[in-house]
Amino acid sequence: MGLLGDFAKGFVILAGVFSAFAIIGFVLMNHFGIALLFLLTLLIPIILIALDYFEEKKNKKNQSGEWG
């Protein structure tokens, strides 16, 4: 992966960490509606990243010559 891809991954991780801290802060301030909205908004990128990770892991496994 090139430099631009590394920056993109770093930005996604940074945004996820900031959002997680925001969710914790909203829960501590008893703003559960906003915290739930942030959590639901984060579910889409989390699912896409997880699917990409498992697909890449599966492709590496198939390229290494293993069966199954």
Backbone atoms as SQL, in Angstrom:
CREATE TABLE atoms (id INTEGER PRIMARY KEY, chain TEXT, resi INTEGER, resn TEXT, atom TEXT, x REAL, y REAL, z REAL);
INSERT INTO atoms VALUES
  (1, 'A', 1, 'MET', 'N', 0.853, -1.172, 0.000),
  (2, 'A', 1, 'MET', 'CA', 0.000, 0.000, 0.000),
  (3, 'A', 1, 'MET', 'C', 0.895, 1.230, 0.000),
  (4, 'A', 2, 'GLY', 'N', 0.504, 2.230, -0.730),
  (5, 'A', 2, 'GLY', 'CA', 1.307, 3.428, -0.872),
  (6, 'A', 2, 'GLY', 'C', 1.099, 4.416, 0.256),
  (7, 'A', 3, 'LEU', 'N', 1.732, 5.529, 0.107),
  (8, 'A', 3, 'LEU', 'CA', 1.677, 6.576, 1.122),
  (9, 'A', 3, 'LEU', 'C', 0.253, 7.091, 1.323),
  (10, 'A', 4, 'LEU', 'N', -0.477, 7.273, 0.245),
  (11, 'A', 4, 'LEU', 'CA', -1.846, 7.772, 0.344),
  (12, 'A', 4, 'LEU', 'C', -2.744, 6.779, 1.088),
  (13, 'A', 5, 'GLY', 'N', -2.544, 5.486, 0.840),
  (14, 'A', 5, 'GLY', 'CA', -3.318, 4.467, 1.545),
  (15, 'A', 5, 'GLY', 'C', -3.020, 4.445, 3.028),
  (16, 'A', 6, 'ASP', 'N', -1.744, 4.665, 3.382),
  (17, 'A', 6, 'ASP', 'CA', -1.384, 4.713, 4.796),
  (18, 'A', 6, 'ASP', 'C', -2.022, 5.918, 5.482),
  (19, 'A', 7, 'PHE', 'N', -2.054, 7.061, 4.794),
  (20, 'A', 7, 'PHE', 'CA', -2.715, 8.233, 5.354),
  (21, 'A', 7, 'PHE', 'C', -4.213, 7.987, 5.520),
  (22, 'A', 8, 'ALA', 'N', -4.812, 7.313, 4.567),
  (23, 'A', 8, 'ALA', 'CA', -6.249, 7.027, 4.646),
  (24, 'A', 8, 'ALA', 'C', -6.546, 6.118, 5.833),
  (25, 'A', 9, 'LYS', 'N', -5.725, 5.083, 6.012),
  (26, 'A', 9, 'LYS', 'CA', -5.935, 4.197, 7.163),
  (27, 'A', 9, 'LYS', 'C', -5.759, 4.948, 8.472),
  (28, 'A', 10, 'GLY', 'N', -4.748, 5.789, 8.527),
  (29, 'A', 10, 'GLY', 'CA', -4.524, 6.578, 9.737),
  (30, 'A', 10, 'GLY', 'C', -5.673, 7.512, 10.034),
  (31, 'A', 11, 'PHE', 'N', -6.226, 8.126, 8.988),
  (32, 'A', 11, 'PHE', 'CA', -7.363, 9.026, 9.177),
  (33, 'A', 11, 'PHE', 'C', -8.586, 8.269, 9.681),
  (34, 'A', 12, 'VAL', 'N', -8.830, 7.087, 9.143),
  (35, 'A', 12, 'VAL', 'CA', -9.978, 6.282, 9.588),
  (36, 'A', 12, 'VAL', 'C', -9.815, 5.891, 11.050),
  (37, 'A', 13, 'ILE', 'N', -8.608, 5.488, 11.432),
  (38, 'A', 13, 'ILE', 'CA', -8.356, 5.113, 12.824),
  (39, 'A', 13, 'ILE', 'C', -8.527, 6.317, 13.739),
  (40, 'A', 14, 'LEU', 'N', -7.990, 7.467, 13.333),
  (41, 'A', 14, 'LEU', 'CA', -8.112, 8.683, 14.131),
  (42, 'A', 14, 'LEU', 'C', -9.574, 9.091, 14.296),
  (43, 'A', 15, 'ALA', 'N', -10.334, 9.049, 13.219),
  (44, 'A', 15, 'ALA', 'CA', -11.754, 9.391, 13.296),
  (45, 'A', 15, 'ALA', 'C', -12.506, 8.414, 14.195),
  (46, 'A', 16, 'GLY', 'N', -12.146, 7.135, 14.128),
  (47, 'A', 16, 'GLY', 'CA', -12.787, 6.146, 14.988),
  (48, 'A', 16, 'GLY', 'C', -12.490, 6.372, 16.460),
  (49, 'A', 17, 'VAL', 'N', -11.247, 6.713, 16.765),
  (50, 'A', 17, 'VAL', 'CA', -10.869, 6.969, 18.166),
  (51, 'A', 17, 'VAL', 'C', -11.580, 8.209, 18.688),
  (52, 'A', 18, 'PHE', 'N', -11.590, 9.286, 17.899),
  (53, 'A', 18, 'PHE', 'CA', -12.296, 10.492, 18.329),
  (54, 'A', 18, 'PHE', 'C', -13.784, 10.230, 18.513),
  (55, 'A', 19, 'SER', 'N', -14.381, 9.459, 17.633),
  (56, 'A', 19, 'SER', 'CA', -15.806, 9.144, 17.757),
  (57, 'A', 19, 'SER', 'C', -16.071, 8.296, 18.992),
  (58, 'A', 20, 'ALA', 'N', -15.177, 7.354, 19.284),
  (59, 'A', 20, 'ALA', 'CA', -15.351, 6.528, 20.487),
  (60, 'A', 20, 'ALA', 'C', -15.290, 7.388, 21.746),
  (61, 'A', 21, 'PHE', 'N', -14.343, 8.331, 21.800),
  (62, 'A', 21, 'PHE', 'CA', -14.278, 9.228, 22.951),
  (63, 'A', 21, 'PHE', 'C', -15.501, 10.129, 23.017),
  (64, 'A', 22, 'ALA', 'N', -16.013, 10.557, 21.884),
  (65, 'A', 22, 'ALA', 'CA', -17.222, 11.389, 21.865),
  (66, 'A', 22, 'ALA', 'C', -18.416, 10.595, 22.388),
  (67, 'A', 23, 'ILE', 'N', -18.524, 9.337, 21.984),
  (68, 'A', 23, 'ILE', 'CA', -19.622, 8.490, 22.471),
  (69, 'A', 23, 'ILE', 'C', -19.539, 8.341, 23.984),
  (70, 'A', 24, 'ILE', 'N', -18.330, 8.073, 24.487),
  (71, 'A', 24, 'ILE', 'CA', -18.157, 7.947, 25.935),
  (72, 'A', 24, 'ILE', 'C', -18.536, 9.251, 26.636),
  (73, 'A', 25, 'GLY', 'N', -18.104, 10.372, 26.073),
  (74, 'A', 25, 'GLY', 'CA', -18.439, 11.670, 26.665),
  (75, 'A', 25, 'GLY', 'C', -19.932, 11.936, 26.674),
  (76, 'A', 26, 'PHE', 'N', -20.611, 11.632, 25.574),
  (77, 'A', 26, 'PHE', 'CA', -22.057, 11.849, 25.523),
  (78, 'A', 26, 'PHE', 'C', -22.796, 10.944, 26.513),
  (79, 'A', 27, 'VAL', 'N', -22.333, 9.724, 26.687),
  (80, 'A', 27, 'VAL', 'CA', -22.967, 8.826, 27.658),
  (81, 'A', 27, 'VAL', 'C', -22.773, 9.374, 29.071),
  (82, 'A', 28, 'LEU', 'N', -21.570, 9.859, 29.374),
  (83, 'A', 28, 'LEU', 'CA', -21.316, 10.415, 30.703),
  (84, 'A', 28, 'LEU', 'C', -22.122, 11.681, 30.968),
  (85, 'A', 29, 'MET', 'N', -22.460, 12.428, 29.902),
  (86, 'A', 29, 'MET', 'CA', -23.277, 13.636, 30.042),
  (87, 'A', 29, 'MET', 'C', -24.772, 13.327, 29.934),
  (88, 'A', 30, 'ASN', 'N', -25.112, 12.046, 29.876),
  (89, 'A', 30, 'ASN', 'CA', -26.511, 11.599, 29.773),
  (90, 'A', 30, 'ASN', 'C', -27.201, 12.066, 28.495),
  (91, 'A', 31, 'HIS', 'N', -26.470, 12.165, 27.395),
  (92, 'A', 31, 'HIS', 'CA', -27.033, 12.458, 26.079),
  (93, 'A', 31, 'HIS', 'C', -27.024, 11.155, 25.271),
  (94, 'A', 32, 'PHE', 'N', -27.903, 10.243, 25.661),
  (95, 'A', 32, 'PHE', 'CA', -27.892, 8.907, 25.072),
  (96, 'A', 32, 'PHE', 'C', -28.331, 8.907, 23.609),
  (97, 'A', 33, 'GLY', 'N', -29.197, 9.822, 23.226),
  (98, 'A', 33, 'GLY', 'CA', -29.657, 9.889, 21.833),
  (99, 'A', 33, 'GLY', 'C', -28.513, 10.220, 20.881),
  (100, 'A', 34, 'ILE', 'N', -27.706, 11.203, 21.254),
  (101, 'A', 34, 'ILE', 'CA', -26.575, 11.576, 20.404),
  (102, 'A', 34, 'ILE', 'C', -25.544, 10.453, 20.388),
  (103, 'A', 35, 'ALA', 'N', -25.311, 9.834, 21.549),
  (104, 'A', 35, 'ALA', 'CA', -24.354, 8.726, 21.614),
  (105, 'A', 35, 'ALA', 'C', -24.810, 7.570, 20.727),
  (106, 'A', 36, 'LEU', 'N', -26.092, 7.264, 20.735),
  (107, 'A', 36, 'LEU', 'CA', -26.625, 6.201, 19.892),
  (108, 'A', 36, 'LEU', 'C', -26.498, 6.560, 18.414),
  (109, 'A', 37, 'LEU', 'N', -26.729, 7.818, 18.077),
  (110, 'A', 37, 'LEU', 'CA', -26.577, 8.271, 16.697),
  (111, 'A', 37, 'LEU', 'C', -25.124, 8.126, 16.225),
  (112, 'A', 38, 'PHE', 'N', -24.176, 8.518, 17.074),
  (113, 'A', 38, 'PHE', 'CA', -22.763, 8.345, 16.736),
  (114, 'A', 38, 'PHE', 'C', -22.430, 6.871, 16.548),
  (115, 'A', 39, 'LEU', 'N', -22.941, 6.027, 17.443),
  (116, 'A', 39, 'LEU', 'CA', -22.660, 4.592, 17.365),
  (117, 'A', 39, 'LEU', 'C', -23.229, 3.984, 16.089),
  (118, 'A', 40, 'LEU', 'N', -24.444, 4.345, 15.747),
  (119, 'A', 40, 'LEU', 'CA', -25.051, 3.828, 14.520),
  (120, 'A', 40, 'LEU', 'C', -24.326, 4.339, 13.283),
  (121, 'A', 41, 'THR', 'N', -23.833, 5.580, 13.351),
  (122, 'A', 41, 'THR', 'CA', -23.076, 6.129, 12.235),
  (123, 'A', 41, 'THR', 'C', -21.750, 5.405, 12.060),
  (124, 'A', 42, 'LEU', 'N', -21.150, 4.976, 13.155),
  (125, 'A', 42, 'LEU', 'CA', -19.873, 4.267, 13.085),
  (126, 'A', 42, 'LEU', 'C', -20.017, 2.824, 12.617),
  (127, 'A', 43, 'LEU', 'N', -21.210, 2.255, 12.711),
  (128, 'A', 43, 'LEU', 'CA', -21.392, 0.852, 12.336),
  (129, 'A', 43, 'LEU', 'C', -21.093, 0.607, 10.856),
  (130, 'A', 44, 'ILE', 'N', -21.456, 1.523, 9.987),
  (131, 'A', 44, 'ILE', 'CA', -21.237, 1.321, 8.555),
  (132, 'A', 44, 'ILE', 'C', -19.747, 1.215, 8.228),
  (133, 'A', 45, 'PRO', 'N', -18.895, 2.174, 8.663),
  (134, 'A', 45, 'PRO', 'CA', -17.476, 2.013, 8.346),
  (135, 'A', 45, 'PRO', 'C', -16.844, 0.812, 9.036),
  (136, 'A', 46, 'ILE', 'N', -17.293, 0.496, 10.245),
  (137, 'A', 46, 'ILE', 'CA', -16.731, -0.661, 10.954),
  (138, 'A', 46, 'ILE', 'C', -17.019, -1.940, 10.177),
  (139, 'A', 47, 'ILE', 'N', -18.228, -2.082, 9.685),
  (140, 'A', 47, 'ILE', 'CA', -18.594, -3.278, 8.915),
  (141, 'A', 47, 'ILE', 'C', -17.800, -3.344, 7.614),
  (142, 'A', 48, 'LEU', 'N', -17.659, -2.213, 6.925),
  (143, 'A', 48, 'LEU', 'CA', -16.901, -2.202, 5.670),
  (144, 'A', 48, 'LEU', 'C', -15.426, -2.540, 5.902),
  (145, 'A', 49, 'ILE', 'N', -14.839, -2.020, 6.959),
  (146, 'A', 49, 'ILE', 'CA', -13.439, -2.320, 7.265),
  (147, 'A', 49, 'ILE', 'C', -13.281, -3.786, 7.633),
  (148, 'A', 50, 'ALA', 'N', -14.213, -4.326, 8.410),
  (149, 'A', 50, 'ALA', 'CA', -14.138, -5.736, 8.792),
  (150, 'A', 50, 'ALA', 'C', -14.280, -6.647, 7.572),
  (151, 'A', 51, 'LEU', 'N', -15.200, -6.330, 6.680),
  (152, 'A', 51, 'LEU', 'CA', -15.362, -7.142, 5.471),
  (153, 'A', 51, 'LEU', 'C', -14.114, -7.099, 4.602),
  (154, 'A', 52, 'ASP', 'N', -13.525, -5.925, 4.464),
  (155, 'A', 52, 'ASP', 'CA', -12.298, -5.788, 3.681),
  (156, 'A', 52, 'ASP', 'C', -11.157, -6.572, 4.322),
  (157, 'A', 53, 'TYR', 'N', -11.068, -6.524, 5.637),
  (158, 'A', 53, 'TYR', 'CA', -10.010, -7.247, 6.344),
  (159, 'A', 53, 'TYR', 'C', -10.144, -8.758, 6.134),
  (160, 'A', 54, 'PHE', 'N', -11.353, -9.286, 6.309),
  (161, 'A', 54, 'PHE', 'CA', -11.544, -10.729, 6.166),
  (162, 'A', 54, 'PHE', 'C', -11.363, -11.184, 4.715),
  (163, 'A', 55, 'GLU', 'N', -11.752, -10.339, 3.755),
  (164, 'A', 55, 'GLU', 'CA', -11.544, -10.677, 2.347),
  (165, 'A', 55, 'GLU', 'C', -10.051, -10.713, 2.020),
  (166, 'A', 56, 'GLU', 'N', -9.304, -9.739, 2.534),
  (167, 'A', 56, 'GLU', 'CA', -7.861, -9.708, 2.307),
  (168, 'A', 56, 'GLU', 'C', -7.177, -10.906, 2.971),
  (169, 'A', 57, 'LYS', 'N', -7.634, -11.262, 4.159),
  (170, 'A', 57, 'LYS', 'CA', -7.086, -12.420, 4.870),
  (171, 'A', 57, 'LYS', 'C', -7.367, -13.704, 4.094),
  (172, 'A', 58, 'LYS', 'N', -8.568, -13.813, 3.528),
  (173, 'A', 58, 'LYS', 'CA', -8.942, -14.989, 2.751),
  (174, 'A', 58, 'LYS', 'C', -8.106, -15.070, 1.478),
  (175, 'A', 59, 'ASN', 'N', -7.887, -13.937, 0.809),
  (176, 'A', 59, 'ASN', 'CA', -7.085, -13.926, -0.411),
  (177, 'A', 59, 'ASN', 'C', -5.636, -14.306, -0.131),
  (178, 'A', 60, 'LYS', 'N', -5.066, -13.847, 0.972),
  (179, 'A', 60, 'LYS', 'CA', -3.698, -14.215, 1.330),
  (180, 'A', 60, 'LYS', 'C', -3.603, -15.710, 1.613),
  (181, 'A', 61, 'LYS', 'N', -4.637, -16.247, 2.243),
  (182, 'A', 61, 'LYS', 'CA', -4.649, -17.671, 2.566),
  (183, 'A', 61, 'LYS', 'C', -4.705, -18.496, 1.280),
  (184, 'A', 62, 'ASN', 'N', -5.514, -18.071, 0.316),
  (185, 'A', 62, 'ASN', 'CA', -5.635, -18.790, -0.954),
  (186, 'A', 62, 'ASN', 'C', -4.369, -18.655, -1.800),
  (187, 'A', 63, 'GLN', 'N', -3.688, -17.542, -1.719),
  (188, 'A', 63, 'GLN', 'CA', -2.459, -17.347, -2.496),
  (189, 'A', 63, 'GLN', 'C', -1.301, -18.143, -1.928),
  (190, 'A', 64, 'SER', 'N', -1.355, -18.482, -0.651),
  (191, 'A', 64, 'SER', 'CA', -0.240, -19.213, -0.045),
  (192, 'A', 64, 'SER', 'C', -0.291, -20.699, -0.392),
  (193, 'A', 65, 'GLY', 'N', -1.299, -21.142, -1.103),
  (194, 'A', 65, 'GLY', 'CA', -1.371, -22.530, -1.562),
  (195, 'A', 65, 'GLY', 'C', -2.170, -23.446, -0.663),
  (196, 'A', 66, 'GLU', 'N', -2.785, -22.910, 0.368),
  (197, 'A', 66, 'GLU', 'CA', -3.588, -23.746, 1.258),
  (198, 'A', 66, 'GLU', 'C', -4.938, -23.994, 0.625),
  (199, 'A', 67, 'TRP', 'N', -5.518, -25.114, 0.976),
  (200, 'A', 67, 'TRP', 'CA', -6.834, -25.470, 0.441),
  (201, 'A', 67, 'TRP', 'C', -7.867, -25.158, 1.497),
  (202, 'A', 68, 'GLY', 'N', -9.100, -24.844, 1.020),
  (203, 'A', 68, 'GLY', 'CA', -10.212, -24.692, 1.924),
  (204, 'A', 68, 'GLY', 'C', -10.568, -23.332, 2.113);
